[in-house]
Amino acid sequence: MDTRIYVGNLNKSTTQDEINTLFAQAGIVSSVELVKDKGTGMSKGFAFVAMPTQADADKAISMFNDYALADNKLKVNVAKPRAA
């Protein structure tokens, strides 16, 4: 099962492809889900990245937490389970 990572404090102009390219430096990326406002289609400033191994996820968290991307310092950690 994939490990989901929360990526917060994204610049509103950051794209899903940019996130994918960045996190691919740490390992295999299964998926990227950039969360957007349903009304405007604009980014809400956070995303979820899924990686197939815990080792890759841990590496991504250590590499990109506090990483500066588009003038914003990213907040990266293991995503909390979805509420039922």
Secondary structure, DSSP 8 states (H G I E B T S, - for coil): --EEEEEES--TT--HHHHHHHHTTTS---EEEEEE-TTT--EEEEEEEEESSHHHHHHHHHHHTT-EETTEE-EEEE------
